């Protein structure tokens, strides 16, 4: 039983060694809206993570006391400070899941394009059909090195660097920092529960990325 995406797509759109180019093209058409939607979800979640981290710091410093969200007024938000680290962990896990799904869509699209026109796929012409993805998702729009100029190659390397920073440094560093802050501002029990929940979620997100590779 085939498990990798390329083999599954090839098996689905090939019968008696004859590719069904029309069906492969229809499949690509169906994939692109899902690709755009997932890319937007990744972008929104990434911004939310940064927003919650900034909110945590502003609340810690006392710059924000009340907040209104979705018509709901939250007074003395410092009482909810311990909720923010697990929220970042949850958002990070959601980002990890959506990024893996985005990578799967990319490979499914590329594989279907190879069925539709193998020669065009070898020249990376499918990259011109791909929707825009966030800069920190290097798989979307990636090309073989021989088909990239210096500018595109630089962007591709920067995407990998930003992804590594986002995956390893930001969530892990924030979890450790938030735990340190909570020990000084809340009870030890609350600090331990919040930090443990955040660490579990962040670790799960990293594991999802790791196992997907």
N, C-alpha and C positions, 0 to 999 in steps of 0.2 A: 504493500500500500504506500503510495507516494504521499509525502508530508510537506516537502518544501513547496513554496508558492509557485516557483517557475515550473516545476514538474506538473503540479496540479492544473495550472492554466494550460500548459501544452497538451495535457491529456484531455482536458475539457473541450478544447477547440481543434483537436486533430482526430480524424477518423480514417482508419486504413492508410495511415501515413500521409493523408491529404489534409492540409490546414483549412479550416473554415474561416477565411479572412473576413467575411461579412459579419459573422457572429462575434469574432474577436473585436471588430471595430465597434459594434453595438455595446459590447461589454465595456470598452474604454469610455464610450459616451456615458454609460451608467456610472462609471467610477468617478468621473471628474467632479460632479456635484458633491459626492461624499468626501472627495479629496479636499475641496474648498471648505466644506463645513468642518471637517476635522482640523484643518490648518487654522481656521478661525478660532476653534475651541482651544487649541494649543496656545495661540497668541493671547486669547483672553485670560486663560489660566495663568500663563506666565506673568502677565501684568497684575493679576490679582495677588499672586504670591509676593511680588515686589510691594504692592500696595499694603498688604497686611504687615509685612516686615517694617515698612515705614511707619504705619499706624502704631505698631508695638513700641517703636522708639519714641514717637511723639507722646504717647500716653505715659511711658516711663519717665520722660522728662517733665511731664505735667503741662505740656503745651496744649493738650486736648483733654477736656473733662467730659464733655457730652458729644454724642454723635447721633445723627439722624440717618437712618438707612431704610429705604423702601417705605417711607411713611412712618417708620417706627422710631421713636425717640428713646435713646439709651442714655440714661443719666449716670454720672460717676462711672465712666467706662473702665476706670482703673480696677474696679472690682472684677472685671472680666479679663484682666490681663493674662491670666493663666490659660484662658481658652485659645488665645491667638497662636501659640506654638503648635498645638495639635492641629489647628486649622491650617497652618502653613504645611504641615506634614500631609494632611489629607489632600490639599490642593496639589502638592508635589506628586503624590501617588496618582492623582487624576491626570496630571500632566504626563507622567511616565506612561500610563496606560494609553493615552491618546497619541503620544509620540510613537509608541510601538505600532499602534493601529495605522498611523500615517505612513510609517515605513513599510508596513504590509501592503497598503494601497499603492504606494510607489512601485514596489516590486511586482505587484499584480498588473499594474498598468504597463510597465516596461515589458513584462513577459507576454502580455496580450499584443503589444505593439510588435514584438518579435515574431509572433505568429502571423500577424497581418502583413508585415513586410520585413523579413529578416535583414535585408541589406540596409534598409533605413535605420533599423535599430542599432546595427553595428556602427553606424555613423552618428548615433545619438540624436537623430532628428526628432525623437519623441520628446526631448526636453523642451521644445518650443510649444508643445501642447499642454505642458504641466502648469497647474495653477501656482500662484505665488505661495511660498511657505515662509514662516518666521526665519530670521537669520540663524537662529540657534538650532535649526533642524537641517543638517547638511545633506540628508538623503534626497530631499525634494530638489529637483533640478540638477542633481549631480551628473557629471559627465566623465567619460574616460579622459585621462590626463592629456592624451595626444590631440583631443578635440577642444581643449580649453586654452585660451590665451592667458597671459600673465595675470590680468585683472581677475578673471574668473577663477583662476587657480588660487589667488590670494583670498578671495571671498570664501572659497571652499575650505581653505585651511583655517580661516578665522571662524567659520561656522563650527568646525570641530572644537576649536579652542574655547569658544563661548559655551558650547554644550558641556564640555568637561567642567568648566567653572560653575555652570548652573547646576550640574548633576552632583558634583563633589563638594565644592567649596561653600556655596551660598546656603543650602539647606543644612548641611552638617555644622557649619560655623554658626548659623543662626540658632540651631537647636542647643548647642553648647552655651552660647551667649545668653539665650533666653533662660536656660536653667540657672545660670549664675545670677541673673537679675532677679528671678523669682525667689531664690533663696533669701535675698535681702528684703523683698517686698511682700512676701506671703509666708504662710506657714511651711515648714519643711515637708509636710505630707502633701500639700497642694503642689508644691514645687516638684516633688518627686513624681507624682502622678502625671502632671503636665509634661514634664521632660521625658518620662518613660513612654508616654503615648506618642509624643512627637518623634522620638527616636525610633520607635517601632514603625511608624508610618513612613518616615524618611528611609529607614533601612529596607522596608518592603518596596518602596519606589525604586531604589537603587538595584535591588534584586531583580525586579521586573525588567529593567534595562539590561542588566547583566545576562540574565537567562535568555532574553530575546536575541542577543548577539550570538 
